[in-house]
Amino acid sequence: MTFSFRTELPDSNDYYNLFQSTGWNAEGLWTRDMLQEAVRNSWYVVSVYEQEKLIASGRIVSDGVIQCILCDVIVLPGYHGQGVGKAVMEHLIGHCRAKGIRWIQLSAASGKADFYEQFGFERRAADAPGMGLFL
């Protein structure tokens, strides 16, 4: 299969359907418009297409100087195990390198930490966990 990588914003319906494939929005907290605004406000977005079908995406939120957070690295379930997620991560990390960002953070979904370790990400020590607040 041939995949194309694009950095323009994906169609809001396509992105919403991709996001819904994760189960992260099972309670319906985020609408199509909210997700599109989040993507639009990102520092960098990469999307992967098979022909015109959106099959994967990832985005970066950043101050553009010191640090960033990788968000919503998503691959449609039917495309897992084909190197698509790895390619998305390589694009995101490559963009950070090109812009001089040296501190990249992310929150891994349950069971996905091993995937991110192949790129050099390290799990936080139990005595130094990250924190979060979900309102």
N, C-alpha and C positions, 0 to 999 in steps of 0.2 A: 504494500500500500504506500501511496505517496501522500505525505502530509505537508501542508504549508503553514508557515508561522507568520502571524500578523501582529502588529503593535497598535493598530487602531482599535477603538472600542468595538466590542462585539454588539450585535443587535440585542436589544433588551429582552426580547422574547427568547432568543437562543440562549443568552446567558442565564436567564431565569430557569429555563429547563435544565441546563447544565448544573446549576446550583442545586436545584431540587433533587437531582440524582444522588446527592450525597446523604440525604436524610437530615442535614443540619437545620433545615427549616420545617421540621415536621409539625411544629406548633403554629406555623404560618406567621411568625413575628415580622418577617421582612417581605415587603411587597416587591413586585417587579420594578416599580419606580425607585424604591429605596435601594435595591441592589444595583440598579443602573447608576444612581447617583454615587454610590460607594465606588463603583468601578471608575466613573468619570473623575472622581476626586483622588484617585490613586496617582502615585508618582510615575509608575510604569506598569504596563499591562502587556502580557503576551498571550495570544490565543492560538490554538492549533485547529486546523480544519482538514477534513478529508473531503476534497472537492469543496462544496459550500456548507458542509455540516460541521458545526462547532463541536469538537470532541474533547477539548481540554483548554484550560486557562490557568493562569496564575498572575498575581499582582503584587506590587510593592507599595507600601506606605512609607514615606521617608521625609526627613528634614533636608535631604539632598546634600548633606555635608558629612555628618558623623555616623548616623545609624539609620537602619530601616527594619521593617518587619515584613516578612513574606506572608501573604494572606491568600487564602482560598485557592490553593493549588489543587485543582480538580481535574480528574480524567474520567470520562464516561466509563461505567463499569465494563462495557463490551470491549474496551480498548486497554484495559489493565494488562500488564505483562508484556507490552509491545515496545517499551522504551519511550513512550510518549511523556510520561511523568518525568523521567530522567531528562529528556530534552527540554521540558519546561523549566526545570530547576537549573539546568545549564544556562539557559537564556537569562533567567532572573539573576543568577550569581554573576554571570558575565557582564550584565548591565551595571551591577554594583561595582565590580572591579573597574570597568571603564570610567565610571564617575567618581572613583576614589573612595567609595563607601567601605569602611573597614569593619563595621560591626553589624552583622546580620542576625536578626532574631526571628523565631517562629514558634508557634504553638502547634505541636503535632497532634493530629487526631488519634484517638485510641488505637493502639496497635500499629501505628505508622512510623514510630521513632526509628526503627531499623532502616527504613527507606532513606531518611534524612542523614543518618550517620555516614552513608557512603559518600556524602559530599563534604564531610568534615564537621558536621554539626555534632555537638556533644550534649548529652543529657545533663541537666543541672543536678548538682549533688543534693541529696536528701536534706542536708542541713543548710542549703542555700536555694530553696525553691523559688521560682518566680511566683508572682502573685497576680490576681486578677479580680475584677469586680464586674459582675453582670447585673445591670439594672433592669 
